[in-house]
Amino acid sequence: MKAPINYKCIGFECKNNDFYCVAKCPRKALSISLNPMYETLGDIAGLADMITGTWIMAETGYPPERTDLEYNTGNFRRRF
């Protein structure tokens, strides 16, 4: 079995696509959940997105394909 290619996962928004792997898995062995890192880091100017985006770029040499990551400038949403 090959190791997963996590950085290609587009996350929860994938549910709307025909190629949603979680639904297509015949053994129901796949699942998707929010990475606990996001809860730990909070929402400090999109810090979690910036770290995730940087990790993907370091691993692949390319910007993330995921559209939900605000990796350039951060998300700047704050929860009060």
C-alpha positions in Angstrom: 0.0 0.0 0.0 1.3 3.4 -0.9 1.6 6.2 1.6 -1.1 8.9 1.3 -0.4 12.1 -0.5 -2.1 14.3 2.0 -1.1 17.6 0.5 -3.4 16.9 -2.5 -6.5 16.6 -0.3 -8.7 19.6 -0.8 -10.6 18.9 2.4 -14.3 19.2 3.3 -15.1 21.0 0.1 -14.3 17.9 -1.9 -17.7 16.3 -0.8 -19.3 18.1 -3.7 -17.0 16.4 -6.3 -17.5 13.1 -8.1 -14.0 12.0 -7.2 -14.6 12.3 -3.4 -12.4 9.5 -2.2 -14.0 9.0 1.2 -17.4 8.2 -0.5 -15.7 6.0 -3.1 -13.7 3.8 -0.8 -15.3 0.3 -0.9 -13.9 -0.6 2.5 -15.0 2.6 4.2 -11.4 2.9 5.4 -11.1 6.6 4.6 -12.2 9.6 6.7 -11.7 13.3 6.8 -11.4 15.5 9.9 -10.1 18.8 10.9 -6.4 18.7 11.8 -6.0 19.3 15.6 -3.2 21.8 14.8 -5.9 24.3 13.7 -7.5 24.2 17.1 -4.2 24.4 18.9 -2.9 27.4 17.0 -6.2 29.2 17.0 -7.0 31.8 14.4 -4.2 34.3 14.9 -4.2 36.0 11.5 -4.5 32.6 9.7 -1.4 31.2 11.3 -2.4 27.6 10.8 -3.1 28.2 7.1 0.3 29.9 6.6 2.1 27.1 8.3 0.3 24.4 6.3 0.9 26.3 3.1 4.6 26.7 3.9 4.8 23.0 4.7 3.2 22.0 1.4 5.5 24.3 -0.6 8.6 22.9 1.2 7.5 19.4 0.6 6.5 19.8 -3.1 8.2 23.0 -4.4 4.8 24.3 -5.5 2.0 26.4 -3.9 -0.9 24.4 -2.4 -3.6 23.3 -4.8 -6.2 23.7 -2.1 -8.3 26.8 -2.5 -9.3 27.1 1.2 -5.7 27.9 2.4 -4.8 31.5 2.9 -1.1 30.9 2.8 0.1 34.2 1.3 -1.0 36.7 3.8 -3.0 34.8 6.3 -6.7 34.7 6.8 -7.1 37.6 9.2 -10.4 36.3 10.6 -10.5 36.6 14.4 -12.8 35.0 16.8 -13.8 37.2 19.7 
